[in-house]
Amino acid sequence: MRENLKLNMESERIKWSKNTVIESLNMINPLWVSSIFSQEVLLLQSKTIEMNGIGRVLLERSKRARRLNISLKPFTGVRVAVPYGLSFESAEKMAFSKATWIKRHLDKVKEIEKRQAAISNDLPEIERALARKKLTYRLNELSRRYGFTYNRVFIRNQKTRWGSCSAKNNISLNMKLLRLPEELIDYVILHELVHTKEKNHSKVFWAELNKFVGDARALKSRLNEYSL
């Protein structure tokens, strides 16, 4: 009881102290208070909203985003990338304004999810040793063919990525790649190999990747139809 009373008193003291500071700042310059709380809001990294007929929508800060961008992915749902400098309020307004578009594409995503779930139920278990052998062999084959070098390779059972390339040019590949068509396996491997030279997803990166896979954006869209 004493501990609860002490915590409540401490909470009230903090609240009173904060309000006193705000009142004092308002007396000096009200714009400072507005600026402080605007920055506080902008520091939030994510927010979830509910939309009728759509469900949960994730509003998330993105360093890469230059504008508000809506994306839908199987088993991930709807996400709005919010650039730093824009409020979640503006992102929420945009999401509601695009509700019809989201619903139309969400139906397609749900169909993909159903197909992938049915396929996954019929897929055999992947042996890590077999995955390491096949994926490492293909990685070395493609790196030699196109003149890439990398440091180390790791074969993992990841839940969120098909592959990645570290700052030290260590490449990680998901063992579930063996369940994909060969052209998508090559796309993921070459995607990571290009990252040994281009560490971002700039226009230069996509132009370089196109040299080896053709239409990289189209392959990326096909890859998004598969779940991890």
HELIX and SHEET records of a PDB file:
HELIX    1   1 ARG A    2  ILE A   28  1                                  27    
HELIX    2   2 PRO A   30  LEU A   42  1                                  13    
HELIX    3   3 PHE A   88  SER A   97  1                                  10    
HELIX    4   4 ALA A   99  ASP A  122  1                                  24    
HELIX    5   5 ARG A  128  TYR A  146  1                                  19    
HELIX    6   6 MET A  175  ARG A  179  5                                   5    
HELIX    7   7 GLU A  182  VAL A  194  1                                  13    
HELIX    8   8 LYS A  203  VAL A  213  1                                  11    
HELIX    9   9 ALA A  216  LEU A  223  1                                   8    
SHEET    1   A 4 SER A  46  MET A  51  0                                        
SHEET    2   A 4 GLY A  55  SER A  62 -1                                        
SHEET    3   A 4 GLY A  77  PRO A  83  1                                        
SHEET    4   A 4 ASN A  69  LYS A  73 -1                                        
SHEET    1   B 3 VAL A 153  ARG A 156  0                                        
SHEET    2   B 3 ILE A 171  ASN A 174  1                                        
SHEET    3   B 3 GLY A 163  CYS A 165 -1                                        
END                                                                             
